[in-house]
Amino acid sequence: MKSNWFVKTGWIYLPVSASGIILYLLTAVFCATVFIAADKNSHSVSDTLYGIFPYFISAFTVLFWIASNKSSSDKDRKEIEINN
């Protein structure tokens, strides 16, 4: 049986273990660092958005990919409920 780091709630994944929380915190720290670096060199709001967009999208894509692989599916949850 695999350990679940996340649980799917609607369209998002919420962390349910220490590993999931650490992964969310690392993603948040990375995004904050990218924002500070991009904002320091930009002249307008649109410059900042253009600077952070590829990094934020990549970071959250990797986060949600890991979360989808480390969460239980609906089929697994139904099997656990039936067995208990």
Helices and strands as residue ranges (DSSP letters): E 6-9, E 12-15, H 18-40, H 45-69, H 74-83
